[in-house]
Amino acid sequence: MRNRKIQTAAMLRSKMVDFKQFAITLLCVGSFFYLGTILPSGDKAIIDTYVYMGATITFLGISIVFFSLSKKYKKILAEMDDQDSLKQ
């Protein structure tokens, strides 16, 4: 029973870290697309601006989802630690 909780906690911790890394990566990519939108270019068509803004919103939205998933797993881990500390 104790070994199973340790494995579950390790799995949740790794998911939390992975989701946070995915979110940070997507945040960086979204930022670069936003820079492509605001930097002036002589031959940039209006459709290019729309595509860059769409990509920016998509990447930032997915990043927010991954940050919220990471936060969810962090809360679950905190609850597991609280339960373990109460039992001891």
Backbone bond lengths (Angstrom), bond angles and torsions (degrees), N, CA, C in turn:
res aa  C-N    CA-C-N  psi(-1)  N-CA   C-N-CA  omega(-1)  CA-C   N-CA-C  phi
1 M - - - 1.452 - - 1.529 110.91 -
2 R 1.306 116.50 -46.07 1.463 121.24 -179.30 1.534 110.29 -65.97
3 N 1.344 116.02 -39.56 1.461 120.80 -179.67 1.533 110.43 -64.80
4 R 1.327 115.95 -37.59 1.458 120.35 179.80 1.538 110.91 -65.60
5 K 1.319 117.17 -39.52 1.471 120.35 177.96 1.518 111.02 -65.62
6 I 1.314 116.06 -38.09 1.468 119.60 178.71 1.523 110.16 -65.10
7 Q 1.344 116.80 -41.75 1.463 120.22 178.36 1.526 111.16 -65.26
8 T 1.326 116.19 -41.14 1.465 119.99 178.45 1.530 110.93 -64.05
9 A 1.315 116.63 -43.28 1.463 120.16 178.92 1.528 110.93 -63.32
10 A 1.324 116.65 -40.74 1.470 119.84 178.95 1.524 110.86 -64.92
11 M 1.337 116.75 -40.15 1.457 120.48 179.23 1.532 110.50 -65.62
12 L 1.334 116.78 -43.84 1.461 120.11 179.28 1.522 111.83 -65.15
13 R 1.323 116.42 -38.55 1.470 120.32 178.50 1.528 110.82 -64.52
14 S 1.343 116.58 -41.23 1.465 118.63 179.66 1.526 111.04 -68.07
15 K 1.349 117.41 -37.47 1.465 119.57 176.07 1.519 111.14 -63.99
16 M 1.336 116.47 -41.27 1.453 120.79 179.88 1.528 110.20 -59.97
17 V 1.320 116.59 -46.40 1.464 121.17 -179.51 1.532 110.77 -65.68
18 D 1.340 116.74 -42.73 1.460 120.13 179.72 1.527 111.87 -62.22
19 F 1.327 117.08 -46.16 1.457 119.77 -179.85 1.522 111.39 -63.41
20 K 1.325 116.66 -36.37 1.466 119.30 178.55 1.537 110.34 -67.52
21 Q 1.329 117.72 -39.90 1.459 120.67 178.24 1.530 111.31 -66.40
22 F 1.355 116.74 -41.05 1.463 119.77 176.06 1.521 110.65 -60.39
23 A 1.323 116.39 -43.00 1.463 120.80 -178.31 1.518 111.46 -64.12
24 I 1.318 117.05 -42.27 1.467 120.17 179.59 1.524 110.53 -65.98
25 T 1.328 116.88 -40.37 1.456 120.51 178.40 1.524 111.01 -63.31
26 L 1.331 116.78 -45.47 1.458 119.78 179.35 1.525 111.58 -66.59
27 L 1.308 116.94 -33.23 1.467 120.58 176.28 1.527 110.36 -63.52
28 C 1.317 116.93 -41.71 1.478 120.57 178.11 1.526 111.20 -65.54
29 V 1.319 117.34 -43.64 1.467 120.43 -179.86 1.528 110.21 -64.33
30 G 1.330 116.38 -42.70 1.461 120.04 177.47 1.515 112.18 -61.38
31 S 1.330 116.20 -36.74 1.466 120.13 177.80 1.522 111.51 -64.68
32 F 1.338 116.78 -39.25 1.461 119.13 178.41 1.523 111.58 -67.08
33 F 1.330 117.34 -37.75 1.456 118.93 175.12 1.525 111.08 -64.28
34 Y 1.325 117.18 -37.73 1.463 120.20 177.58 1.523 110.48 -64.65
35 L 1.330 117.04 -40.59 1.467 119.59 176.48 1.521 111.29 -61.57
36 G 1.344 116.85 -36.58 1.461 120.07 175.97 1.516 112.12 -63.96
37 T 1.317 116.03 -26.44 1.467 119.91 179.16 1.522 111.55 -77.61
38 I 1.336 117.21 -42.76 1.468 118.88 -172.10 1.523 113.75 -88.47
39 L 1.335 118.03 -19.78 1.459 119.21 178.91 1.528 109.89 -74.64
40 P 1.313 116.76 134.20 1.467 118.87 -177.84 1.528 111.29 -73.28
41 S 1.306 113.41 143.05 1.458 120.27 176.68 1.523 107.26 -142.86
42 G 1.319 115.69 140.84 1.459 119.63 -175.04 1.512 113.85 -69.78
43 D 1.306 118.75 -35.75 1.460 120.27 -173.87 1.533 112.91 -112.16
44 K 1.327 115.89 26.92 1.463 119.19 -179.46 1.527 109.25 -84.68
45 A 1.328 115.33 123.50 1.465 120.35 178.32 1.521 109.65 -83.20
46 I 1.317 116.02 164.86 1.458 121.00 -178.79 1.529 110.56 -66.35
47 I 1.318 117.27 -30.71 1.468 120.27 179.26 1.526 110.63 -66.77
48 D 1.333 116.31 -33.57 1.468 119.74 176.68 1.531 110.79 -63.04
49 T 1.319 116.20 -41.09 1.466 120.20 178.55 1.520 110.60 -62.80
50 Y 1.325 116.84 -42.77 1.467 120.33 178.59 1.527 112.16 -64.71
51 V 1.321 116.04 -39.05 1.464 119.68 178.73 1.527 110.28 -66.18
52 Y 1.313 116.86 -43.31 1.474 119.91 178.54 1.526 111.75 -63.71
53 M 1.333 116.36 -41.81 1.468 118.89 179.27 1.525 111.08 -67.91
54 G 1.321 117.21 -37.43 1.465 120.37 176.61 1.522 111.14 -63.50
55 A 1.323 116.27 -42.85 1.464 120.22 177.88 1.526 110.82 -65.38
56 T 1.323 116.48 -39.15 1.464 120.56 178.41 1.520 110.99 -61.38
57 I 1.313 116.34 -48.41 1.470 120.39 -179.09 1.524 110.70 -64.69
58 T 1.317 117.11 -40.34 1.465 120.54 179.47 1.518 111.33 -63.04
59 F 1.317 116.89 -50.71 1.462 119.97 -178.13 1.527 111.79 -64.96
60 L 1.311 117.45 -40.16 1.466 119.73 178.60 1.528 111.64 -68.08
61 G 1.338 116.98 -36.14 1.461 120.30 176.78 1.521 112.25 -65.44
62 I 1.312 116.60 -44.26 1.463 120.10 177.89 1.522 110.06 -65.89
63 S 1.317 116.71 -35.74 1.465 120.52 176.90 1.526 110.93 -61.76
64 I 1.316 117.02 -41.79 1.472 120.75 178.16 1.522 110.39 -63.24
65 V 1.330 117.10 -40.69 1.465 120.43 177.79 1.527 110.28 -61.09
66 F 1.325 117.13 -44.88 1.460 119.92 -179.55 1.528 112.02 -66.95
67 F 1.332 117.63 -36.73 1.471 119.40 175.17 1.527 110.98 -63.15
68 S 1.329 116.99 -39.92 1.466 119.30 179.50 1.528 111.26 -68.49
69 L 1.332 118.10 -36.47 1.465 120.18 175.80 1.523 111.19 -64.90
70 S 1.316 116.29 -40.31 1.461 120.04 177.63 1.526 110.72 -62.66
71 K 1.320 116.05 -41.02 1.465 120.78 178.64 1.524 110.78 -65.08
72 K 1.333 116.74 -38.42 1.467 121.17 178.47 1.525 110.97 -61.70
73 Y 1.336 116.67 -45.64 1.461 119.81 179.37 1.521 111.61 -67.40
74 K 1.321 116.33 -32.74 1.466 119.74 177.00 1.526 110.62 -65.19
75 K 1.332 117.18 -40.40 1.464 120.69 177.25 1.524 110.94 -64.33
76 I 1.321 116.74 -41.85 1.469 120.21 179.19 1.517 110.32 -62.04
77 L 1.322 116.57 -42.30 1.467 120.18 177.95 1.525 111.44 -63.70
78 A 1.320 116.79 -40.45 1.467 120.13 178.89 1.530 110.54 -64.06
79 E 1.333 117.05 -40.25 1.463 120.04 177.43 1.519 111.87 -64.89
80 M 1.331 115.79 -38.71 1.468 118.88 177.96 1.525 110.67 -64.69
81 D 1.325 116.88 -40.06 1.465 120.57 178.71 1.526 111.30 -66.89
82 D 1.335 116.02 -37.86 1.469 119.62 177.60 1.523 111.24 -64.66
83 Q 1.316 116.59 -41.54 1.457 120.13 179.33 1.525 111.16 -65.19
84 D 1.330 116.17 -39.95 1.464 119.60 178.60 1.521 111.46 -65.98
85 S 1.327 116.03 -39.35 1.468 118.68 -179.02 1.529 111.20 -70.71
86 L 1.324 117.98 -30.49 1.460 120.68 178.08 1.525 111.65 -72.25
87 K 1.318 116.94 -32.01 1.463 120.49 -179.36 1.520 111.82 -73.94
88 Q 1.307 116.91 -25.18 1.470 119.58 -176.75 1.460 111.65 -87.14
